[in-house]
Amino acid sequence: MHELTWGLPVIAYFFLAGMGAGAVTVSGSVLLRKGGFGASRFSVARCGALIGPIPVMLGTFLIVFELGQPLRAGNLFHLINLSPMSIGSWFLNIFIILSVLYAMTFMLPGSSPGDRFSQVRRGLAWVLVPLGIGVAVYTGIMLGAMPARPFWNSPILAALFTLSALSSGVASIILAGVVFRRKSKDVAIRSDYENSSYLLITSDALLIAGELLVIFLFLLFGHLTIGDIKYAMLAILPGGQMALLFWGLVVGVGLLIPLIIELFQVMPKLLHNREFKTIVSLEVAVPLAILIGGFTLRYTIVVAGQITAPTTL
C-alpha cells in the first residue's frame, strides 16, 4: 500500500484550475475573434467568462486546505523566485483577480456587444488569454520539474495538461450553452446557436486529437528512455496498476468516444457543407465524458507518479 502525499484535494485543484483557465481562455479567444461566431459570439464569451473564475477559486481553496494552514499558502505569494511553484502562484493570483473583473463586465446592467465596457472587456481578454494558458501550463510544469519522480519528469506533461484544460474549458461552455444559450430569448442568439455550437465542437475535436497525439508522444518518450522513467511508465501500460483508469476512462471515455461522436457531427458540414444540427443529449453526454476524462487524467498522472519508485538524488 502506497502512501499518497498528494491526494484528492491536489488532484481536484489541478483539474478545476485547468478547466477554469481553459474556459476563460476560450472566452477571451471567442470575444477577440472578428468572424465565425456571429451574433452568438458575445453569449459564448459570456458563458466562459462567468464559468471560469469559479472552479479556479474553488481549486485554490482546496490547495490551501490541503496545505493545512492558510498562512503557509500565503507564503507562496510572498516569495518571488523562479521556482515553478512561486511563478505559478503569482500567475494564479493575478488570473483570479482579472478573471473576476472580466466576468463582472458581462454581469453589469446593460452589458452587450459594443456597450461602454466593451474596450475594458477586450483589454482584459487580451491579457487573460495568455495568462489562462500560463495557468494551464503551470500545473504540468510543476510536476515535470520534479526529477525525483520519474513518471512526472517529462517535458511533454505540460502540453498534455494544457490541451486537456482547453478541451475541458470548451466542454464546460457547451454544457452552459445548453442551459443558457439554447433557451435564450434573444432571437439572434437562438438562430445562430447551431453555427456557434459547430465551431465549438470542431475546436474541441481538434483539441482532443492534439491530446491523443501528445499522449502518444508521452508514452513514446517513456518507452525510449532507459532507467527509472521507463520503469515508471509500466504503471499505465497494460497490466499496470493505473492501466484500467488510464486506457478506459482517460483514453476511451474521455477522448476516443467524444472524438468519434464530434467528428460524426461535424464532418457532413465540414466536407459537404450540409446543415449542422445539434442533439441535446449529445451536447450533455459528450462534454460530461470529456470532463470525467480530464479529471481522471490528472488523477492517474498524480497517483502514478507517487506509487512508482522515486529516483534517488
RARA-V976656 format. One record per pair of residues at least 4 apart in sequence whose C-alpha atoms are under 7 Angstrom apart, sorted by the first residue. I is the first residue (numbers start at 1). J is the second residue. If there is no record, write none. Layout:
I&J ; I&J
This chain:
2&307 ; 4&306 ; 6&10 ; 7&11 ; 8&12 ; 9&13 ; 9&62 ; 9&63 ; 9&66 ; 10&14 ; 10&63 ; 11&15 ; 11&298 ; 11&299 ; 11&302 ; 12&16 ; 12&59 ; 13&17 ; 13&59 ; 13&60 ; 13&62 ; 13&63 ; 14&18 ; 14&139 ; 14&298 ; 15&19 ; 15&294 ; 15&295 ; 15&298 ; 16&20 ; 16&55 ; 16&56 ; 16&59 ; 17&21 ; 17&55 ; 17&56 ; 17&59 ; 18&22 ; 18&136 ; 18&165 ; 19&23 ; 19&165 ; 19&166 ; 19&168 ; 19&169 ; 20&24 ; 20&51 ; 20&52 ; 20&53 ; 20&55 ; 20&56 ; 20&169 ; 21&25 ; 21&52 ; 21&132 ; 21&133 ; 21&135 ; 21&136 ; 22&26 ; 22&132 ; 22&165 ; 22&166 ; 22&168 ; 22&169 ; 23&27 ; 23&48 ; 23&49 ; 23&51 ; 23&52 ; 23&166 ; 23&169 ; 23&170 ; 23&173 ; 24&28 ; 24&48 ; 24&49 ; 24&52 ; 24&132 ; 25&29 ; 25&128 ; 25&129 ; 25&132 ; 25&133 ; 26&30 ; 26&48 ; 26&169 ; 26&170 ; 27&31 ; 27&44 ; 27&45 ; 27&46 ; 27&48 ; 27&49 ; 28&32 ; 28&45 ; 28&125 ; 28&128 ; 28&129 ; 29&33 ; 29&129 ; 30&41 ; 30&45 ; 31&41 ; 31&42 ; 31&45 ; 32&122 ; 37&41 ; 37&195 ; 37&196 ; 38&192 ; 39&188 ; 39&189 ; 39&192 ; 40&44 ; 40&189 ; 40&192 ; 40&193 ; 40&196 ; 41&45 ; 42&46 ; 42&113 ; 43&47 ; 43&181 ; 44&48 ; 45&49 ; 46&50 ; 46&106 ; 47&51 ; 47&173 ; 47&176 ; 48&52 ; 48&173 ; 49&102 ; 49&103 ; 50&103 ; 52&56 ; 53&57 ; 53&96 ; 53&99 ; 53&100 ; 54&58 ; 55&59 ; 56&60 ; 57&61 ; 57&96 ; 58&62 ; 59&63 ; 60&64 ; 61&65 ; 62&66 ; 63&67 ; 64&68 ; 64&69 ; 64&70 ; 64&73 ; 67&72 ; 67&73 ; 69&73 ; 70&74 ; 71&75 ; 74&78 ; 75&79 ; 76&86 ; 76&89 ; 77&86 ; 77&89 ; 77&90 ; 79&86 ; 80&86 ; 81&86 ; 82&86 ; 82&87 ; 83&87 ; 84&88 ; 84&141 ; 84&142 ; 85&89 ; 85&142 ; 86&90 ; 87&91 ; 88&92 ; 88&135 ; 88&138 ; 89&93 ; 90&94 ; 91&95 ; 91&131 ; 91&135 ; 92&96 ; 92&135 ; 93&97 ; 94&98 ; 95&99 ; 95&131 ; 95&132 ; 96&100 ; 97&101 ; 98&102 ; 99&103 ; 100&104 ; 101&105 ; 102&121 ; 102&124 ; 103&107 ; 104&108 ; 105&111 ; 105&117 ; 105&121 ; 106&111 ; 107&111 ; 111&115 ; 113&118 ; 114&118 ; 117&121 ; 118&122 ; 119&123 ; 120&124 ; 121&125 ; 122&126 ; 123&127 ; 124&128 ; 125&129 ; 127&131 ; 128&132 ; 129&133 ; 130&134 ; 131&135 ; 132&136 ; 133&137 ; 133&162 ; 134&138 ; 136&161 ; 136&162 ; 136&165 ; 137&141 ; 137&158 ; 137&159 ; 137&161 ; 137&162 ; 138&142 ; 139&143 ; 140&144 ; 140&157 ; 140&158 ; 140&161 ; 141&145 ; 141&158 ; 143&152 ; 144&152 ; 144&153 ; 144&154 ; 144&155 ; 144&157 ; 145&153 ; 146&152 ; 146&153 ; 147&153 ; 148&310 ; 148&311 ; 148&312 ; 148&313 ; 149&153 ; 149&305 ; 149&310 ; 149&311 ; 150&228 ; 150&229 ; 150&232 ; 150&310 ; 150&311 ; 151&229 ; 151&232 ; 151&233 ; 151&305 ; 152&305 ; 156&160 ; 156&218 ; 157&161 ; 158&162 ; 159&163 ; 160&164 ; 160&211 ; 160&214 ; 160&215 ; 161&165 ; 162&166 ; 163&167 ; 163&207 ; 163&211 ; 164&168 ; 164&211 ; 164&294 ; 165&169 ; 166&170 ; 167&171 ; 167&204 ; 167&207 ; 167&208 ; 168&172 ; 168&290 ; 168&291 ; 168&294 ; 169&173 ; 170&174 ; 170&200 ; 170&204 ; 171&175 ; 171&287 ; 171&290 ; 172&176 ; 172&287 ; 173&177 ; 174&178 ; 174&283 ; 175&283 ; 175&284 ; 175&287 ; 176&180 ; 177&181 ; 177&182 ; 178&182 ; 179&183 ; 180&184 ; 181&189 ; 181&190 ; 182&190 ; 182&193 ; 184&190 ; 186&190 ; 187&191 ; 188&192 ; 189&193 ; 192&196 ; 193&197 ; 194&198 ; 194&276 ; 194&277 ; 194&278 ; 195&199 ; 196&200 ; 197&201 ; 198&202 ; 198&266 ; 198&276 ; 199&203 ; 200&204 ; 201&205 ; 201&262 ; 202&206 ; 202&266 ; 203&207 ; 204&208 ; 205&209 ; 205&259 ; 205&262 ; 205&263 ; 206&210 ; 207&211 ; 208&212 ; 208&255 ; 208&259 ; 209&213 ; 210&214 ; 211&215 ; 212&216 ; 213&217 ; 214&218 ; 215&219 ; 216&220 ; 217&221 ; 218&222 ; 219&223 ; 220&224 ; 221&225 ; 222&229 ; 222&230 ; 222&233 ; 223&230 ; 225&229 ; 225&230 ; 226&230 ; 227&231 ; 228&232 ; 228&311 ; 229&233 ; 232&308 ; 233&237 ; 234&240 ; 235&240 ; 235&241 ; 235&242 ; 235&243 ; 235&304 ; 236&240 ; 236&241 ; 236&242 ; 236&243 ; 236&246 ; 237&243 ; 238&243 ; 239&243 ; 242&246 ; 242&300 ; 242&304 ; 243&247 ; 244&248 ; 245&249 ; 245&250 ; 245&300 ; 246&250 ; 246&251 ; 246&297 ; 246&300 ; 247&251 ; 247&252 ; 248&252 ; 248&253 ; 249&253 ; 249&254 ; 249&293 ; 249&296 ; 250&254 ; 250&255 ; 250&293 ; 250&294 ; 250&296 ; 250&297 ; 251&255 ; 251&256 ; 252&256 ; 252&257 ; 253&257 ; 253&289 ; 253&293 ; 254&258 ; 254&289 ; 254&290 ; 254&292 ; 254&293 ; 254&294 ; 255&259 ; 255&290 ; 256&260 ; 257&261 ; 258&262 ; 258&286 ; 258&290 ; 259&263 ; 260&264 ; 261&265 ; 262&266 ; 263&267 ; 266&270 ; 267&271 ; 268&272 ; 268&273 ; 268&274 ; 269&273 ; 269&274 ; 269&275 ; 269&276 ; 279&283 ; 280&284 ; 281&285 ; 282&286 ; 283&287 ; 284&288 ; 285&289 ; 286&290 ; 287&291 ; 288&292 ; 289&293 ; 290&294 ; 291&295 ; 292&296 ; 293&297 ; 294&298 ; 295&299 ; 296&300 ; 297&301 ; 298&302 ; 299&303 ; 300&304 ; 301&305 ; 302&306 ; 303&307 ; 304&308
